Amino acid sequence: MFGRLMPREGRFFDLFNRHADEIIAGSEALAELMRQYSDVASRRTHIDRIETVEKSADRITHETVALLHKTFVTPFDRDDIHKLISNMDDILDLIQDVAESAMLYDLQRITPEAQQLAELNEMCCKRVQMAVRMLPSMDNAEAILKLCREIDQLESDADRVMRAGMSKLFRDESDVRQLIKLKQIYELLEAVSDKCEDVANLLEGVVLENA
């Protein structure tokens, strides 16, 4: 059981929780960005928010890695700790990539499919946060595994939405530049859910090894 391992182990879980909170903030800002994209002033606000959150999460990641180097006994496998915080950080990096790409491409409109993908990502991120919060106790093993299965299902849903969106884009979009821009946005949005699934797979492995 995790509680028997080391007195300082709680510091890792605190860092995971802080990072998960930033992931939620970033995913919420991205969903709002997609929903309110036609409002230029609101668009800038959400993009700035995502940038601030991503920088904060980077600091937490660096703090976690530094703690890992200084800690002799860890709550679970050292490599898994590094992979977990790195994959969590990748979620926010991709969220920032979506926001920055929309701005750099001077994207003028967002499709319903892009909005739906952002909402699915937000749902995935909320489940990542819930699972991470349960991680300190293996009494929560079944609940964590259930959340991991839900993330897997949401990632499948996102994949279907992206494929449908791509099909519609190539069928109906007459502006080639707009098509290329939206195709990239779709792929980045879907990559967020892929990375959430990577985190879920890692959490599942940690639970199965330690429960």
Z-matrix of the N, CA and C atoms (Angstrom, degrees):
N
C 1 1.462
C 2 1.528 1 110.05
N 3 1.311 2 116.13 1 145.69
C 4 1.465 3 119.87 2 -176.37
C 5 1.522 4 111.95 3 -59.57
N 6 1.324 5 117.17 4 -36.52
C 7 1.455 6 120.77 5 -175.20
C 8 1.509 7 113.81 6 -62.58
N 9 1.310 8 118.85 7 -17.02
C 10 1.462 9 122.18 8 -178.60
C 11 1.519 10 112.75 9 -91.60
N 12 1.305 11 118.24 10 -3.85
C 13 1.452 12 118.54 11 -167.24
C 14 1.519 13 115.66 12 -84.20
N 15 1.312 14 118.39 13 -52.72
C 16 1.462 15 117.76 14 -177.95
C 17 1.517 16 111.02 15 -162.22
N 18 1.339 17 117.38 16 146.41
C 19 1.451 18 120.28 17 -178.28
C 20 1.521 19 113.67 18 -64.99
N 21 1.357 20 117.44 19 -27.82
C 22 1.463 21 120.27 20 -175.06
C 23 1.519 22 113.04 21 -92.26
N 24 1.338 23 117.96 22 -0.54
C 25 1.450 24 119.86 23 -172.38
C 26 1.528 25 112.74 24 -60.65
N 27 1.320 26 116.67 25 -29.43
C 28 1.456 27 120.42 26 -179.00
C 29 1.510 28 113.10 27 -57.71
N 30 1.312 29 118.24 28 -25.07
C 31 1.467 30 121.16 29 179.24
C 32 1.523 31 111.05 30 -63.68
N 33 1.337 32 117.18 31 -37.19
C 34 1.450 33 119.37 32 177.10
C 35 1.526 34 110.56 33 -64.84
N 36 1.310 35 116.85 34 -44.85
C 37 1.461 36 120.07 35 -178.55
C 38 1.526 37 111.13 36 -65.75
N 39 1.321 38 116.85 37 -35.93
C 40 1.466 39 120.18 38 176.18
C 41 1.536 40 110.58 39 -61.94
N 42 1.319 41 115.74 40 -41.37
C 43 1.467 42 120.10 41 179.20
C 44 1.529 43 111.11 42 -67.27
N 45 1.330 44 116.56 43 -41.85
C 46 1.464 45 119.57 44 176.37
C 47 1.532 46 110.25 45 -58.78
N 48 1.333 47 116.01 46 -43.63
C 49 1.465 48 120.12 47 -178.70
C 50 1.526 49 111.55 48 -64.74
N 51 1.327 50 116.06 49 -42.69
C 52 1.465 51 119.50 50 178.49
C 53 1.524 52 110.82 51 -61.53
N 54 1.318 53 116.22 52 -41.58
C 55 1.458 54 119.57 53 179.60
C 56 1.534 55 110.74 54 -66.84
N 57 1.324 56 116.33 55 -41.60
C 58 1.461 57 119.84 56 178.86
C 59 1.525 58 111.21 57 -61.15
N 60 1.331 59 116.95 58 -35.51
C 61 1.466 60 120.48 59 176.28
C 62 1.527 61 110.92 60 -62.51
N 63 1.333 62 116.54 61 -38.55
C 64 1.460 63 120.11 62 178.18
C 65 1.531 64 110.61 63 -68.25
N 66 1.322 65 116.76 64 -37.09
C 67 1.465 66 120.50 65 176.83
C 68 1.526 67 110.20 66 -59.84
N 69 1.328 68 116.38 67 -43.41
C 70 1.462 69 120.30 68 178.14
C 71 1.528 70 110.18 69 -61.37
N 72 1.321 71 116.46 70 -46.53
C 73 1.467 72 120.13 71 -179.77
C 74 1.530 73 110.84 72 -59.64
N 75 1.326 74 116.70 73 -41.70
C 76 1.457 75 120.45 74 179.65
C 77 1.514 76 112.66 75 -67.52
N 78 1.322 77 117.04 76 -42.43
C 79 1.469 78 120.16 77 -178.69
C 80 1.520 79 111.19 78 -68.68
N 81 1.332 80 116.67 79 -35.44
C 82 1.465 81 119.83 80 176.78
C 83 1.525 82 110.97 81 -66.71
N 84 1.333 83 116.47 82 -41.83
C 85 1.463 84 120.21 83 178.91
C 86 1.530 85 110.92 84 -65.08
N 87 1.335 86 116.78 85 -37.53
C 88 1.460 87 119.91 86 178.76
C 89 1.525 88 110.90 87 -66.96
N 90 1.334 89 116.92 88 -42.98
C 91 1.466 90 119.82 89 178.76
C 92 1.526 91 110.71 90 -61.80
N 93 1.334 92 116.25 91 -40.66
C 94 1.472 93 120.06 92 177.59
C 95 1.522 94 110.98 93 -66.84
N 96 1.324 95 116.80 94 -38.64
C 97 1.462 96 120.84 95 177.16
C 98 1.523 97 110.44 96 -58.32
N 99 1.322 98 116.87 97 -46.14
C 100 1.456 99 120.64 98 -179.72
C 101 1.530 100 111.69 99 -66.41
N 102 1.327 101 116.07 100 -38.25
C 103 1.468 102 119.82 101 -178.79
C 104 1.522 103 112.19 102 -71.61
N 105 1.334 104 117.14 103 -34.28
C 106 1.463 105 121.37 104 -173.96
C 107 1.537 106 112.00 105 -110.66
N 108 1.308 107 117.08 106 26.80
C 109 1.464 108 120.14 107 -170.38
C 110 1.527 109 112.95 108 -62.95
N 111 1.313 110 117.05 109 -28.94
C 112 1.471 111 119.15 110 -178.48
C 113 1.527 112 112.58 111 -70.22
N 114 1.345 113 117.24 112 -17.01
C 115 1.461 114 122.23 113 178.07
C 116 1.537 115 107.93 114 -89.71
N 117 1.318 116 117.36 115 104.36
C 118 1.468 117 121.60 116 -172.68
C 119 1.528 118 112.14 117 -62.00
N 120 1.315 119 117.42 118 -41.59
C 121 1.466 120 120.72 119 -179.66
C 122 1.529 121 110.66 120 -64.92
N 123 1.320 122 116.20 121 -44.01
C 124 1.461 123 121.09 122 178.18
C 125 1.530 124 110.43 123 -64.13
N 126 1.323 125 116.04 124 -38.03
C 127 1.471 126 121.60 125 179.13
C 128 1.526 127 110.54 126 -56.24
N 129 1.311 128 117.58 127 -48.22
C 130 1.461 129 122.23 128 -179.09
C 131 1.528 130 111.11 129 -63.69
N 132 1.331 131 116.58 130 -38.89
C 133 1.466 132 121.20 131 179.72
C 134 1.521 133 111.23 132 -61.27
N 135 1.320 134 116.45 133 -45.63
C 136 1.468 135 120.13 134 -177.93
C 137 1.524 136 111.93 135 -69.87
N 138 1.323 137 117.10 136 -37.45
C 139 1.465 138 120.44 137 177.80
C 140 1.530 139 110.47 138 -64.44
N 141 1.327 140 116.38 139 -42.59
C 142 1.467 141 120.20 140 177.26
C 143 1.519 142 111.29 141 -63.20
N 144 1.326 143 116.18 142 -39.44
C 145 1.468 144 120.83 143 179.10
C 146 1.524 145 110.50 144 -62.11
N 147 1.313 146 116.48 145 -43.75
C 148 1.462 147 120.60 146 179.89
C 149 1.531 148 110.63 147 -62.74
N 150 1.317 149 117.12 148 -41.21
C 151 1.467 150 120.84 149 178.66
C 152 1.534 151 111.10 150 -62.23
N 153 1.327 152 117.01 151 -42.51
C 154 1.465 153 121.21 152 179.38
C 155 1.522 154 111.00 153 -63.67
N 156 1.316 155 116.01 154 -44.44
C 157 1.465 156 121.30 155 -179.83
C 158 1.527 157 110.70 156 -63.22
N 159 1.324 158 116.79 157 -43.02
C 160 1.461 159 120.67 158 -178.44
C 161 1.527 160 111.12 159 -62.70
N 162 1.324 161 117.45 160 -39.89
C 163 1.459 162 120.84 161 178.19
C 164 1.526 163 111.25 162 -65.95
N 165 1.324 164 116.63 163 -40.48
C 166 1.459 165 120.80 164 177.51
C 167 1.524 166 110.82 165 -62.54
N 168 1.336 167 116.30 166 -42.39
C 169 1.466 168 120.45 167 179.13
C 170 1.522 169 111.43 168 -65.30
N 171 1.326 170 117.05 169 -36.69
C 172 1.473 171 120.27 170 176.31
C 173 1.523 172 111.17 171 -58.47
N 174 1.326 173 116.18 172 -41.69
C 175 1.478 174 119.95 173 179.66
C 176 1.526 175 110.57 174 -63.78
N 177 1.326 176 116.69 175 -39.30
C 178 1.468 177 120.14 176 178.55
C 179 1.529 178 110.22 177 -66.08
N 180 1.324 179 116.81 178 -39.75
C 181 1.465 180 120.55 179 177.89
C 182 1.527 181 110.73 180 -61.27
N 183 1.326 182 116.63 181 -45.81
C 184 1.469 183 120.18 182 179.27
C 185 1.530 184 110.89 183 -63.67
N 186 1.315 185 116.81 184 -38.06
C 187 1.467 186 120.82 185 178.20
C 188 1.526 187 110.61 186 -64.31
N 189 1.329 188 116.34 187 -39.31
C 190 1.473 189 120.78 188 -179.99
C 191 1.524 190 110.80 189 -66.45
N 192 1.323 191 116.40 190 -44.41
C 193 1.466 192 120.03 191 -179.82
C 194 1.538 193 110.21 192 -64.97
N 195 1.324 194 116.73 193 -40.07
C 196 1.473 195 120.36 194 177.98
C 197 1.527 196 110.51 195 -62.40
N 198 1.331 197 116.92 196 -42.45
C 199 1.467 198 120.66 197 178.44
C 200 1.523 199 110.68 198 -63.97
N 201 1.309 200 116.18 199 -38.12
C 202 1.464 201 120.58 200 179.53
C 203 1.525 202 111.05 201 -61.24
N 204 1.335 203 117.07 202 -39.09
C 205 1.465 204 121.16 203 179.12
C 206 1.532 205 112.13 204 -68.49
N 207 1.336 206 116.47 205 -25.08
C 208 1.472 207 120.08 206 -176.03
C 209 1.522 208 113.20 207 -97.89
N 210 1.330 209 117.59 208 -5.29
C 211 1.461 210 121.14 209 -173.70
C 212 1.521 211 110.44 210 -105.64
N 213 1.305 212 116.21 211 126.43
C 214 1.462 213 120.67 212 -177.78
C 215 1.526 214 111.34 213 -80.98
N 216 1.328 215 116.31 214 -45.50
C 217 1.464 216 121.49 215 -179.91
C 218 1.524 217 108.39 216 -110.34
N 219 1.320 218 116.89 217 123.46
C 220 1.460 219 121.69 218 -177.16
C 221 1.527 220 110.43 219 -111.56
N 222 1.341 221 117.89 220 158.23
C 223 1.464 222 120.47 221 -176.26
C 224 1.519 223 114.16 222 -66.82
N 225 1.331 224 116.86 223 -28.65
C 226 1.466 225 121.26 224 170.70
C 227 1.521 226 107.87 225 -150.77
N 228 1.295 227 117.85 226 -177.33
C 229 1.458 228 123.27 227 -171.77
C 230 1.532 229 112.65 228 -47.02
N 231 1.322 230 115.71 229 131.31
C 232 1.466 231 121.40 230 -176.10
C 233 1.531 232 111.48 231 -58.77
N 234 1.322 233 116.01 232 -42.50
C 235 1.458 234 119.99 233 -179.51
C 236 1.527 235 110.95 234 -63.80
N 237 1.327 236 116.75 235 -37.49
C 238 1.465 237 120.55 236 178.54
C 239 1.530 238 111.28 237 -67.65
N 240 1.324 239 116.61 238 -36.57
C 241 1.474 240 119.64 239 176.43
C 242 1.526 241 110.04 240 -61.87
N 243 1.330 242 115.29 241 -45.52
C 244 1.467 243 119.60 242 -179.96
C 245 1.530 244 110.91 243 -64.18
N 246 1.330 245 116.25 244 -43.52
C 247 1.465 246 120.06 245 179.53
C 248 1.529 247 111.09 246 -64.48
N 249 1.328 248 116.69 247 -39.88
C 250 1.462 249 120.07 248 -177.96
C 251 1.525 250 111.05 249 -62.67
N 252 1.315 251 117.43 250 -51.80
C 253 1.471 252 119.33 251 -177.10
C 254 1.537 253 109.99 252 -68.11
N 255 1.332 254 117.36 253 -33.86
C 256 1.471 255 120.25 254 178.92
C 257 1.529 256 111.07 255 -67.94
N 258 1.331 257 116.62 256 -43.46
C 259 1.460 258 119.83 257 179.34
C 260 1.520 259 111.68 258 -68.35
N 261 1.322 260 116.88 259 -36.09
C 262 1.461 261 119.49 260 174.89
C 263 1.522 262 110.33 261 -62.61
N 264 1.331 263 115.51 262 -40.56
C 265 1.468 264 119.39 263 179.16
C 266 1.523 265 110.97 264 -66.53
N 267 1.323 266 116.63 265 -34.00
C 268 1.464 267 120.66 266 178.11
C 269 1.529 268 111.45 267 -62.44
N 270 1.334 269 117.09 268 -33.48
C 271 1.467 270 120.28 269 178.00
C 272 1.528 271 109.64 270 -57.40
N 273 1.316 272 115.60 271 -48.64
C 274 1.469 273 119.55 272 -178.36
C 275 1.526 274 112.05 273 -70.84
N 276 1.319 275 116.94 274 -33.72
C 277 1.463 276 119.29 275 176.19
C 278 1.532 277 110.15 276 -60.02
N 279 1.324 278 116.38 277 -41.83
C 280 1.460 279 120.53 278 -179.81
C 281 1.524 280 111.22 279 -69.84
N 282 1.325 281 116.86 280 -38.50
C 283 1.464 282 120.24 281 175.66
C 284 1.525 283 110.01 282 -58.84
N 285 1.334 284 115.68 283 -44.27
C 286 1.462 285 119.65 284 177.40
C 287 1.526 286 111.02 285 -64.31
N 288 1.334 287 117.51 286 -37.23
C 289 1.464 288 120.82 287 178.48
C 290 1.528 289 110.83 288 -60.65
N 291 1.331 290 116.96 289 -40.47
C 292 1.469 291 120.13 290 178.57
C 293 1.526 292 110.08 291 -60.80
N 294 1.344 293 115.55 292 -50.58
C 295 1.465 294 120.50 293 -176.94
C 296 1.525 295 111.41 294 -62.71
N 297 1.332 296 116.80 295 -44.94
C 298 1.456 297 120.54 296 -178.49
C 299 1.529 298 111.65 297 -67.66
N 300 1.332 299 116.50 298 -38.05
C 301 1.461 300 120.13 299 179.92
C 302 1.520 301 110.91 300 -64.86
N 303 1.326 302 116.44 301 -42.10
C 304 1.469 303 119.75 302 178.02
C 305 1.526 304 110.39 303 -58.51
N 306 1.332 305 115.86 304 -39.19
C 307 1.464 306 120.26 305 -179.59
C 308 1.529 307 111.01 306 -73.73
N 309 1.328 308 117.42 307 -46.89
C 310 1.461 309 121.19 308 -177.14
C 311 1.527 310 112.25 309 -65.37
N 312 1.336 311 116.01 310 -35.42
C 313 1.461 312 120.12 311 179.42
C 314 1.526 313 111.85 312 -78.74
N 315 1.338 314 116.05 313 -5.20
C 316 1.463 315 120.51 314 -176.07
C 317 1.532 316 110.30 315 54.04
N 318 1.324 317 114.06 316 46.30
C 319 1.464 318 120.46 317 -179.55
C 320 1.522 319 109.37 318 -66.65
N 321 1.320 320 116.67 319 127.76
C 322 1.460 321 120.67 320 -173.37
C 323 1.526 322 113.42 321 -95.33
N 324 1.314 323 117.03 322 -21.21
C 325 1.466 324 118.60 323 179.63
C 326 1.521 325 110.46 324 -148.51
N 327 1.323 326 115.07 325 156.59
C 328 1.458 327 122.31 326 179.44
C 329 1.528 328 108.50 327 -118.82
N 330 1.303 329 116.22 328 141.56
C 331 1.466 330 120.96 329 -178.23
C 332 1.535 331 110.70 330 -89.65
N 333 1.328 332 117.00 331 161.86
C 334 1.474 333 120.18 332 174.31
C 335 1.527 334 112.52 333 -57.92
N 336 1.337 335 116.85 334 -33.43
C 337 1.467 336 120.01 335 179.25
C 338 1.525 337 111.42 336 -65.59
N 339 1.318 338 117.61 337 -39.79
C 340 1.468 339 120.94 338 177.26
C 341 1.528 340 110.14 339 -64.44
N 342 1.318 341 116.53 340 -41.03
C 343 1.467 342 120.55 341 177.26
C 344 1.527 343 110.51 342 -62.33
N 345 1.329 344 116.27 343 -43.20
C 346 1.464 345 120.17 344 -179.45
C 347 1.520 346 111.35 345 -65.05
N 348 1.322 347 116.84 346 -40.20
C 349 1.468 348 120.10 347 177.65
C 350 1.524 349 111.05 348 -62.35
N 351 1.322 350 117.09 349 -42.15
C 352 1.465 351 120.58 350 178.48
C 353 1.530 352 111.06 351 -63.29
N 354 1.323 353 116.83 352 -37.85
C 355 1.464 354 120.21 353 178.66
C 356 1.526 355 111.35 354 -69.12
N 357 1.321 356 117.35 355 -38.74
C 358 1.466 357 120.45 356 176.00
C 359 1.524 358 110.57 357 -64.51
N 360 1.321 359 116.53 358 -38.75
C 361 1.464 360 120.18 359 176.61
C 362 1.526 361 111.24 360 -62.47
N 363 1.319 362 116.00 361 -41.55
C 364 1.465 363 119.64 362 178.08
C 365 1.525 364 110.52 363 -60.45
N 366 1.325 365 116.89 364 -41.42
C 367 1.466 366 120.97 365 178.03
C 368 1.531 367 110.99 366 -64.34
N 369 1.324 368 116.77 367 -41.43
C 370 1.473 369 120.65 368 176.59
C 371 1.523 370 110.78 369 -60.60
N 372 1.329 371 116.15 370 -45.82
C 373 1.463 372 120.90 371 -176.75
C 374 1.526 373 111.45 372 -64.77
N 375 1.308 374 117.14 373 -36.38
C 376 1.457 375 120.05 374 177.83
C 377 1.526 376 110.95 375 -64.08
N 378 1.311 377 116.02 376 -36.90
C 379 1.466 378 119.28 377 178.21
C 380 1.521 379 111.54 378 -72.96
N 381 1.324 380 116.95 379 -33.71
C 382 1.469 381 119.63 380 173.07
C 383 1.521 382 109.53 381 -59.88
N 384 1.313 383 116.48 382 -46.84
C 385 1.464 384 120.49 383 179.75
C 386 1.527 385 111.33 384 -59.55
N 387 1.333 386 116.71 385 -45.76
C 388 1.466 387 120.85 386 -178.99
C 389 1.524 388 111.01 387 -62.05
N 390 1.330 389 116.53 388 -42.87
C 391 1.468 390 120.01 389 -179.20
C 392 1.524 391 111.38 390 -66.47
N 393 1.326 392 116.46 391 -41.96
C 394 1.466 393 120.49 392 179.46
C 395 1.524 394 110.38 393 -62.51
N 396 1.309 395 116.96 394 -40.31
C 397 1.470 396 120.31 395 -179.92
C 398 1.533 397 111.97 396 -63.51
N 399 1.320 398 116.72 397 -27.91
C 400 1.472 399 120.66 398 -179.15
C 401 1.523 400 112.84 399 -86.01
N 402 1.311 401 117.41 400 -10.24
C 403 1.460 402 121.72 401 -170.47
C 404 1.529 403 115.89 402 -60.64
N 405 1.341 404 120.78 403 -32.16
C 406 1.466 405 118.90 404 -176.88
C 407 1.525 406 114.82 405 -61.75
N 408 1.326 407 118.76 406 -22.09
C 409 1.466 408 120.41 407 -178.53
C 410 1.518 409 110.53 408 -122.47
N 411 1.327 410 116.43 409 125.34
C 412 1.451 411 120.03 410 177.26
C 413 1.521 412 112.52 411 -75.88
N 414 1.339 413 116.87 412 -0.74
C 415 1.461 414 119.46 413 168.44
C 416 1.529 415 109.79 414 -63.85
N 417 1.344 416 115.68 415 -19.83
C 418 1.455 417 121.59 416 -179.10
C 419 1.522 418 112.83 417 -93.97
N 420 1.333 419 116.66 418 12.07
C 421 1.468 420 120.51 419 -172.55
C 422 1.525 421 112.73 420 -53.77
N 423 1.328 422 117.34 421 -49.72
C 424 1.465 423 120.07 422 -177.23
C 425 1.523 424 111.72 423 -64.47
N 426 1.328 425 116.51 424 -39.65
C 427 1.468 426 120.28 425 179.37
C 428 1.525 427 110.83 426 -65.21
N 429 1.335 428 116.69 427 -39.83
C 430 1.472 429 120.23 428 178.22
C 431 1.523 430 110.13 429 -64.26
N 432 1.323 431 117.20 430 -44.77
C 433 1.460 432 121.11 431 -179.76
C 434 1.529 433 111.06 432 -62.68
N 435 1.323 434 116.72 433 -36.66
C 436 1.466 435 120.97 434 177.53
C 437 1.530 436 110.32 435 -63.53
N 438 1.336 437 116.00 436 -44.05
C 439 1.472 438 119.94 437 177.87
C 440 1.526 439 111.05 438 -62.84
N 441 1.318 440 116.62 439 -38.17
C 442 1.473 441 120.17 440 178.27
C 443 1.524 442 110.78 441 -63.17
N 444 1.343 443 116.43 442 -39.47
C 445 1.475 444 119.23 443 177.20
C 446 1.526 445 110.90 444 -65.87
N 447 1.315 446 116.73 445 -36.91
C 448 1.468 447 120.29 446 178.11
C 449 1.528 448 111.21 447 -65.61
N 450 1.325 449 116.74 448 -40.24
C 451 1.470 450 120.44 449 176.75
C 452 1.519 451 110.03 450 -61.69
N 453 1.330 452 116.21 451 -42.36
C 454 1.463 453 120.95 452 178.80
C 455 1.534 454 110.46 453 -60.06
N 456 1.327 455 117.05 454 -41.87
C 457 1.467 456 120.87 455 179.11
C 458 1.526 457 111.18 456 -66.67
N 459 1.327 458 116.31 457 -41.49
C 460 1.465 459 120.21 458 178.86
C 461 1.530 460 111.11 459 -64.18
N 462 1.330 461 116.14 460 -37.27
C 463 1.469 462 119.27 461 177.50
C 464 1.525 463 110.10 462 -64.18
N 465 1.329 464 117.15 463 -38.75
C 466 1.468 465 120.71 464 176.47
C 467 1.522 466 110.87 465 -64.33
N 468 1.338 467 115.79 466 -40.00
C 469 1.465 468 120.36 467 177.28
C 470 1.534 469 110.36 468 -62.04
N 471 1.331 470 116.08 469 -42.94
C 472 1.467 471 120.58 470 179.66
C 473 1.526 472 110.69 471 -63.71
N 474 1.309 473 116.61 472 -38.41
C 475 1.465 474 120.55 473 178.76
C 476 1.524 475 110.67 474 -62.99
N 477 1.332 476 116.46 475 -40.98
C 478 1.462 477 120.22 476 178.86
C 479 1.531 478 111.35 477 -66.74
N 480 1.336 479 116.27 478 -42.06
C 481 1.468 480 120.04 479 178.80
C 482 1.526 481 110.22 480 -62.58
N 483 1.336 482 116.48 481 -41.59
C 484 1.465 483 119.04 482 179.84
C 485 1.527 484 110.94 483 -64.04
N 486 1.322 485 117.55 484 -44.19
C 487 1.468 486 120.03 485 -179.95
C 488 1.524 487 111.30 486 -62.50
N 489 1.342 488 116.32 487 -41.99
C 490 1.461 489 120.04 488 178.23
C 491 1.526 490 110.71 489 -65.11
N 492 1.337 491 115.68 490 -40.57
C 493 1.460 492 120.33 491 178.73
C 494 1.516 493 111.83 492 -63.89
N 495 1.334 494 116.44 493 -42.23
C 496 1.463 495 120.66 494 178.50
C 497 1.523 496 110.68 495 -62.83
N 498 1.321 497 116.33 496 -43.79
C 499 1.454 498 120.89 497 -179.83
C 500 1.528 499 110.63 498 -60.11
N 501 1.315 500 115.58 499 -45.41
C 502 1.467 501 120.21 500 179.46
C 503 1.529 502 110.64 501 -65.08
N 504 1.320 503 115.91 502 -39.21
C 505 1.462 504 121.44 503 -178.76
C 506 1.528 505 110.73 504 -61.35
N 507 1.332 506 116.43 505 -49.55
C 508 1.456 507 120.19 506 -177.79
C 509 1.530 508 112.14 507 -71.99
N 510 1.316 509 115.58 508 -21.64
C 511 1.459 510 119.73 509 179.32
C 512 1.532 511 112.78 510 -83.52
N 513 1.345 512 115.90 511 -38.79
C 514 1.461 513 119.76 512 -167.74
C 515 1.530 514 115.66 513 -112.94
N 516 1.344 515 118.17 514 -22.75
C 517 1.469 516 120.50 515 -173.55
C 518 1.532 517 110.71 516 -81.40
N 519 1.312 518 116.63 517 115.89
C 520 1.468 519 120.90 518 -177.95
C 521 1.530 520 113.02 519 -88.46
N 522 1.344 521 116.57 520 -20.55
C 523 1.462 522 121.35 521 179.55
C 524 1.533 523 108.55 522 -86.96
N 525 1.329 524 116.14 523 108.91
C 526 1.469 525 120.36 524 -175.16
C 527 1.525 526 111.50 525 -61.82
N 528 1.315 527 117.46 526 -38.96
C 529 1.471 528 120.35 527 179.58
C 530 1.519 529 111.00 528 -63.25
N 531 1.327 530 116.43 529 -43.98
C 532 1.463 531 120.32 530 177.83
C 533 1.523 532 110.67 531 -62.99
N 534 1.308 533 116.76 532 -39.30
C 535 1.466 534 121.22 533 178.45
C 536 1.524 535 110.90 534 -59.89
N 537 1.328 536 116.26 535 -47.29
C 538 1.473 537 120.37 536 -178.77
C 539 1.529 538 111.02 537 -63.53
N 540 1.320 539 116.44 538 -42.03
C 541 1.463 540 120.87 539 -179.71
C 542 1.526 541 111.24 540 -63.51
N 543 1.333 542 116.23 541 -48.51
C 544 1.463 543 120.04 542 -177.71
C 545 1.527 544 111.43 543 -67.90
N 546 1.321 545 117.24 544 -35.67
C 547 1.469 546 120.47 545 176.66
C 548 1.526 547 110.14 546 -57.93
N 549 1.331 548 117.53 547 -44.33
C 550 1.460 549 121.18 548 179.14
C 551 1.527 550 111.42 549 -65.32
N 552 1.319 551 116.96 550 -40.39
C 553 1.470 552 121.08 551 178.82
C 554 1.527 553 110.10 552 -63.49
N 555 1.330 554 117.04 553 -44.85
C 556 1.468 555 120.94 554 177.69
C 557 1.535 556 110.43 555 -57.03
N 558 1.316 557 116.19 556 -46.44
C 559 1.471 558 120.34 557 -176.69
C 560 1.522 559 111.20 558 -65.09
N 561 1.322 560 117.13 559 -40.12
C 562 1.469 561 120.08 560 178.22
C 563 1.524 562 111.07 561 -67.35
N 564 1.324 563 116.85 562 -41.05
C 565 1.467 564 120.07 563 178.89
C 566 1.529 565 110.79 564 -63.13
N 567 1.319 566 116.26 565 -41.63
C 568 1.460 567 119.22 566 179.34
C 569 1.523 568 111.08 567 -67.95
N 570 1.341 569 116.61 568 -31.49
C 571 1.466 570 120.71 569 178.55
C 572 1.527 571 111.56 570 -64.81
N 573 1.326 572 117.40 571 -29.56
C 574 1.472 573 120.34 572 176.56
C 575 1.524 574 109.92 573 -61.58
N 576 1.323 575 116.75 574 -46.98
C 577 1.469 576 119.64 575 179.67
C 578 1.527 577 110.85 576 -66.44
N 579 1.330 578 117.36 577 -34.38
C 580 1.473 579 120.56 578 175.42
C 581 1.528 580 110.65 579 -60.11
N 582 1.331 581 115.76 580 -42.65
C 583 1.463 582 119.51 581 -178.24
C 584 1.530 583 110.44 582 -69.97
N 585 1.322 584 117.47 583 -35.27
C 586 1.469 585 119.92 584 174.37
C 587 1.529 586 110.19 585 -61.03
N 588 1.328 587 115.82 586 -38.73
C 589 1.463 588 119.74 587 177.73
C 590 1.531 589 110.48 588 -65.66
N 591 1.340 590 117.53 589 -37.78
C 592 1.464 591 120.18 590 175.85
C 593 1.531 592 110.80 591 -59.00
N 594 1.336 593 116.41 592 -43.17
C 595 1.465 594 120.70 593 177.63
C 596 1.530 595 110.10 594 -63.01
N 597 1.327 596 116.32 595 -43.38
C 598 1.466 597 120.23 596 179.60
C 599 1.524 598 110.68 597 -61.34
N 600 1.321 599 117.79 598 -42.49
C 601 1.464 600 120.98 599 179.29
C 602 1.529 601 111.04 600 -62.87
N 603 1.318 602 116.13 601 -39.25
C 604 1.458 603 120.26 602 178.37
C 605 1.521 604 111.10 603 -66.82
N 606 1.330 605 116.97 604 -44.45
C 607 1.466 606 120.60 605 177.86
C 608 1.519 607 111.08 606 -61.76
N 609 1.320 608 116.08 607 -40.10
C 610 1.458 609 120.01 608 177.94
C 611 1.522 610 110.59 609 -60.02
N 612 1.331 611 116.49 610 -44.12
C 613 1.452 612 120.18 611 178.38
C 614 1.517 613 112.83 612 -62.31
N 615 1.339 614 117.17 613 -42.59
C 616 1.464 615 121.68 614 178.66
C 617 1.525 616 110.33 615 -60.96
N 618 1.331 617 115.81 616 -44.15
C 619 1.465 618 120.25 617 -179.01
C 620 1.527 619 110.42 618 -63.93
N 621 1.315 620 117.10 619 -47.47
C 622 1.463 621 120.07 620 -177.11
C 623 1.522 622 112.34 621 -65.46
N 624 1.326 623 117.23 622 -29.33
C 625 1.456 624 120.71 623 179.15
C 626 1.526 625 112.81 624 -80.35
N 627 1.332 626 116.87 625 -24.58
C 628 1.460 627 119.81 626 -171.87
C 629 1.524 628 115.84 627 -115.18
N 630 1.317 629 117.18 628 -11.42
C 631 1.480 630 119.63 629 -177.23
C 632 1.527 631 110.39 630 -70.56
